[in-house]
């Protein structure tokens, strides 16, 4: 009968069963070093950079320019189109300009051609202003610089403009005035008054047209004082006390007129009427709101 070989079982001692701390420590140190050094070696960053800054390496890699850097001014704003001053219409292309000022009703008459004391203002502006502004197309307006006083005799029994004439208060020379009035006569020759609201049969109205030549600054037109338009007629004071001034808009107070006082109107400048208010022929300026024509 064959015999089996015997098996030997060995049990390690307590000292041999303990872990080798030295080896574990070395492995831990190596792993820590690798974890700390590898981002630097590969150029990676474990945390994001501060916004607006660059790493030192990227700054060094930038090509240097010979031109010095310009400091940024935080108070400087980029101009926008809305902040660019705009010139008046016609200034950009160098064309002449014409500005039509408010009309003055000099007198009115009934259908028997009798002159009336109280005049309203017919709605003639919508017809007159476009055509007066269109006078810049006349050859005589190319170098015109000044004001044109132009009158219209409106006959509502015939529904047309029966006369166009120049006034005395214009500042243009005689030849330019005559040429512009001739242009206006052609423009208004076929105009119908059918759609113009009115009260009386006949009116005499004057307009002032301020001309500015090609290339003139737009501000010169805006700053020019309004000319005085000659007028004749009568008005009644409708304020309890209307101040009469030596000059329109800011002159000294020369007199005060009570409600119901009748005055003779001799001229107009903007919103002010020049009136003759006593038997001596004294004249002064009264605001239009204080008077009823």
C-alpha positions in Angstrom: 0.0 0.0 0.0 1.5 3.4 -1.0 1.9 6.1 1.5 0.9 9.8 0.9 3.5 12.6 1.2 2.9 14.7 4.3 1.8 18.4 3.9 3.5 21.1 6.1 1.5 24.2 7.1 3.6 27.3 8.2 2.2 30.1 10.2 3.9 33.5 9.9 5.1 35.3 13.0 3.4 38.4 14.3 6.3 40.7 13.1 6.1 39.3 9.6 2.3 39.8 9.4 2.7 43.6 9.9 2.4 45.9 6.8 5.6 47.6 5.6 5.0 51.2 6.5 8.1 52.5 4.9 7.0 51.3 1.5 3.5 52.6 2.0 4.9 56.0 2.9 7.1 56.2 -0.2 4.2 55.3 -2.5 2.0 58.1 -0.8 4.7 60.7 -1.3 5.2 59.8 -4.9 1.5 60.0 -5.7 1.2 63.4 -3.9 4.1 64.8 -5.9 2.6 63.6 -9.1 -0.8 65.1 -8.3 0.8 68.5 -7.5 3.3 68.7 -10.4 1.4 67.3 -13.4 -0.8 70.4 -14.0 2.2 72.6 -14.1 4.1 70.2 -16.4 1.2 70.0 -18.8 0.2 73.8 -18.7 -3.2 73.0 -17.1 -4.9 75.1 -14.4 -6.9 73.6 -11.6 -8.8 76.9 -11.0 -10.2 79.4 -13.5 -8.2 82.6 -14.1 -9.5 86.0 -12.9 -11.6 87.5 -15.7 -9.7 90.0 -17.8 -6.3 88.7 -16.9 -3.9 86.3 -18.7 -1.3 83.9 -17.5 2.2 85.0 -17.4 3.2 82.5 -20.0 0.5 83.8 -22.5 1.6 87.4 -21.9 5.2 86.5 -22.6 4.2 84.7 -25.8 2.5 87.8 -27.2 4.4 89.6 -30.0 5.7 93.0 -28.8 4.8 96.1 -30.8 7.0 99.1 -31.2 4.0 101.4 -30.7 3.3 102.4 -27.1 0.0 101.3 -25.7 -2.7 104.0 -25.4 -4.4 104.1 -22.0 -8.1 103.5 -22.0 -10.2 106.5 -20.9 -13.2 105.1 -19.0 -15.0 108.4 -19.4 -14.8 108.5 -23.2 -17.9 107.4 -25.1 -18.2 106.5 -28.7 -20.3 109.1 -30.5 -23.5 107.9 -31.9 -25.5 109.3 -34.9 -28.1 110.8 -32.6 -25.5 113.1 -31.0 -24.3 114.5 -34.4 -25.7 118.0 -34.9 -28.2 118.0 -37.8 -28.3 120.9 -40.2 -31.6 122.5 -41.4 -33.3 121.1 -44.4 -31.4 122.2 -47.5 -28.1 122.9 -45.7 -26.6 119.4 -46.4 -26.8 119.7 -50.2 -26.1 123.4 -50.3 -29.5 124.5 -51.7 -31.1 127.8 -50.8 -33.8 127.8 -48.1 -37.0 129.7 -47.7 -38.9 130.0 -44.3 -42.5 131.2 -44.4 -43.6 133.2 -41.4 -47.1 133.6 -40.2 -49.5 135.6 -42.3 -51.0 139.0 -41.4 -54.6 139.9 -42.5 -54.3 143.6 -43.4 -58.0 144.2 -44.2 -61.2 142.5 -45.3 -64.2 143.6 -47.2 -67.8 142.3 -47.7 -69.4 141.3 -51.0 -70.3 145.0 -51.6 -66.6 145.8 -51.4 -67.2 147.7 -48.1 -64.2 147.6 -45.7 -65.0 145.8 -42.4 -63.6 146.6 -39.0 -63.4 143.0 -37.7 -61.5 140.4 -39.8 -60.9 136.8 -39.2 -58.1 134.8 -40.8 -59.0 132.6 -43.8 -57.4 129.2 -43.9 -55.1 130.1 -46.7 -51.8 128.8 -45.1 -52.3 125.3 -46.4 -52.4 126.6 -50.0 -49.9 129.4 -49.7 -47.0 127.9 -47.7 -46.0 125.0 -50.0 -45.9 127.4 -53.0 -44.0 130.1 -51.1 -41.4 127.6 -50.0 -41.2 126.4 -53.6 -40.0 129.8 -54.6 -36.4 128.6 -53.9 -36.7 126.9 -57.3 -36.8 130.3 -59.0 -33.4 131.2 -60.5 -33.6 134.6 -58.7 -33.6 132.8 -55.3 -30.2 131.2 -55.8 -28.3 134.0 -54.1 -31.2 135.7 -52.3 -30.4 136.7 -48.7 -33.1 138.5 -46.8 -36.9 138.8 -46.5 -39.6 139.0 -49.1 -42.9 140.7 -48.1 -45.6 139.4 -50.5 -49.3 140.2 -50.5 -52.3 138.3 -51.8 -55.7 139.7 -52.6 -58.2 136.9 -52.1 -61.5 137.1 -53.9 -63.9 134.5 -52.7 -66.7 135.6 -55.0 -64.4 134.5 -57.8 -62.7 131.8 -55.8 -59.2 132.9 -56.8 -56.2 135.0 -56.0 -56.8 138.2 -58.0 -53.6 140.0 -57.2 -50.1 139.2 -56.0 -47.9 142.1 -54.9 -44.8 143.0 -52.9 -44.8 144.7 -49.6 -42.7 147.6 -48.3 -41.1 145.7 -45.4 -38.9 143.3 -47.4 -35.2 143.6 -47.2 -34.3 142.1 -50.7 -33.2 144.4 -53.5 -35.8 145.5 -56.0 -34.7 143.3 -58.9 -34.7 140.1 -56.7 -38.1 141.1 -55.2 -39.7 141.7 -58.6 -38.4 138.4 -60.0 -39.7 136.4 -57.0 -43.1 138.1 -57.1 -43.3 137.2 -60.9 -42.5 133.6 -59.9 -45.3 133.7 -57.3 -47.8 135.1 -59.8 -47.2 132.1 -62.0 -47.5 129.7 -59.1 -50.8 131.2 -57.8 -52.4 132.0 -61.2 -54.4 128.8 -61.3 -55.1 128.3 -57.6 -58.7 127.7 -56.5 -60.0 129.0 -53.2 -63.0 126.5 -53.1 -61.6 124.6 -50.1 -60.4 127.6 -48.1 -62.5 128.3 -45.1 -63.4 132.0 -44.7 -66.1 134.4 -43.4 -65.9 137.5 -45.7 -65.8 138.0 -49.5 -62.4 139.7 -49.8 -59.1 139.6 -47.9 -55.7 141.2 -48.2 -53.1 139.0 -46.6 -49.3 139.5 -46.4 -46.7 136.8 -45.8 -43.0 137.3 -45.0 -40.6 134.8 -46.6 -37.0 134.6 -45.2 -34.5 133.5 -47.8 -31.1 132.1 -47.1 -28.6 131.5 -50.0 -26.7 128.3 -50.8 -24.0 127.5 -48.3 -25.2 129.9 -45.6 -25.1 128.5 -42.1 -28.5 127.3 -41.0 -28.1 129.0 -37.6 -28.0 132.4 -39.4 -31.6 131.9 -40.7 -32.8 130.8 -37.2 -31.2 133.7 -35.4 -32.3 136.5 -37.8 -34.8 138.8 -36.3 -38.3 138.8 -37.9 -38.9 141.8 -40.1 -41.8 144.2 -39.3 -44.7 143.8 -41.7 -46.6 147.0 -42.6 -50.3 146.8 -41.9 -53.4 148.9 -41.6 -56.6 148.2 -39.9 -58.2 148.4 -36.4 -58.3 146.1 -33.4 -60.0 146.1 -30.0 -58.3 145.4 -26.6 -59.8 142.2 -25.1 -57.7 142.1 -21.9 -58.6 144.0 -18.8 -55.3 145.8 -19.1 -53.0 145.5 -22.1 -49.5 146.8 -21.8 -48.1 148.9 -24.7 -44.3 148.4 -25.0 -41.7 150.6 -26.8 -40.3 147.5 -28.5 -41.8 144.0 -29.2 -41.0 141.3 -26.7 -39.1 143.0 -23.9 -39.4 146.8 -24.4 -40.4 149.2 -21.7 -44.1 149.7 -20.8 -45.2 153.0 -22.3 -48.9 152.8 -21.6 -51.7 150.5 -20.4 -54.9 150.2 -22.4 -58.2 149.1 -20.8 -60.7 146.5 -22.1 -62.6 147.7 -25.2 -60.1 150.4 -26.3 -59.9 150.7 -30.1 -56.5 151.0 -31.7 -55.2 151.3 -35.2 -52.8 148.5 -36.3 -49.8 149.8 -38.3 -47.5 146.8 -38.4 -46.6 143.4 -37.1 -43.5 141.6 -36.0 -43.9 137.9 -34.9 -46.5 137.8 -32.2 -46.6 141.6 -31.6 -48.7 144.3 -33.3 -47.6 147.9 -33.6 -50.6 150.1 -32.8 -51.5 153.7 -32.7 -53.5 154.2 -29.5 -54.3 157.9 -28.9 -55.2 161.1 -30.6 -51.6 162.3 -30.6 -50.6 159.4 -32.8 -48.5 157.6 -30.1 -47.4 154.1 -31.2 -46.3 151.0 -29.3 -46.3 147.3 -29.4 -49.1 145.1 -28.0 -49.1 141.2 -27.9 -51.5 139.7 -30.4 -53.4 137.8 -27.6 -54.5 141.1 -26.1 -56.2 142.2 -29.3 -59.2 141.1 -31.4 -58.9 142.2 -35.1 
